[in-house]
């Protein structure tokens, strides 16, 4: 099973994509957040995502800046 996280600030997009992923038998919808800051709080410590759908133009920490932060966070969780 492939675990998927989503970081998207537009609620309608985030919810639609989350619902779609949740309906796929080979995918596990893990965490959905509206910002990088929210994601870092919500991300479960026991499961690193296989895939992150990450909006680049987010308020606060941008999606591009988040890549290194999330990558380091996932390495700590291993």
C-alpha positions as CSV (number, residue, x, y, z in Angstrom):
1,X,0.0,0.0,0.0
2,X,1.3,3.5,-0.9
3,X,0.8,6.2,1.8
4,X,-0.1,9.7,0.5
5,X,0.0,13.0,2.3
6,X,-1.4,16.3,0.9
7,X,-0.5,19.8,1.7
8,X,-2.8,22.2,-0.1
9,X,-4.3,25.5,1.1
10,X,-7.4,25.5,-1.1
11,X,-9.9,23.4,0.9
12,X,-12.0,22.3,-2.0
13,X,-8.9,20.9,-3.9
14,X,-7.5,19.3,-0.7
15,X,-10.8,17.6,0.1
16,X,-11.5,16.4,-3.4
17,X,-8.0,14.9,-3.8
18,X,-8.2,13.4,-0.3
19,X,-11.5,11.7,-1.1
20,X,-10.3,10.4,-4.5
21,X,-7.2,8.9,-2.9
22,X,-9.2,7.4,-0.1
23,X,-11.3,5.5,-2.6
24,X,-8.3,3.9,-4.3
25,X,-7.7,0.4,-2.8
26,X,-3.9,0.6,-3.4
27,X,-3.5,4.0,-1.7
28,X,-3.7,5.0,1.9
29,X,-4.7,8.6,2.5
30,X,-2.6,9.5,5.5
31,X,-2.5,13.2,6.3
32,X,-4.1,16.3,4.7
33,X,-3.1,19.8,5.8
34,X,-3.7,23.4,4.7
35,X,-0.2,24.5,5.4
36,X,3.3,23.2,6.0
37,X,3.1,24.3,9.6
38,X,-0.1,22.4,10.1
39,X,1.3,19.3,8.4
40,X,4.4,19.3,10.6
41,X,2.1,19.2,13.7
42,X,-0.4,16.6,12.2
43,X,2.2,14.2,10.5
44,X,2.1,10.9,12.3
45,X,5.4,9.9,13.8
46,X,4.9,6.2,13.0
47,X,4.4,6.5,9.2
48,X,6.5,8.4,6.7
49,X,4.6,9.0,3.5
50,X,5.6,7.4,0.2
51,X,4.2,10.3,-1.7
52,X,3.5,13.9,-0.8
53,X,1.2,16.1,-3.0
54,X,2.6,19.5,-2.2
55,X,1.3,22.8,-3.4
56,X,4.2,25.1,-4.2
57,X,2.5,28.4,-3.5
58,X,1.4,28.1,0.1
59,X,1.0,30.8,2.7
60,X,3.7,30.8,5.4
61,X,6.4,28.3,4.5
62,X,6.3,27.7,0.7
63,X,6.1,24.3,-0.8
64,X,9.6,24.6,-2.2
65,X,11.0,25.5,1.2
66,X,9.1,22.7,2.8
67,X,10.8,20.0,0.8
68,X,14.0,20.1,2.9
69,X,12.1,20.5,6.2
70,X,9.9,17.5,5.5
71,X,12.8,15.4,4.2
72,X,14.8,16.1,7.4
73,X,11.7,15.4,9.5
74,X,11.1,12.0,7.8
75,X,14.7,11.0,8.3
76,X,14.4,11.7,12.0
77,X,11.3,9.5,12.1
78,X,13.1,6.5,10.6
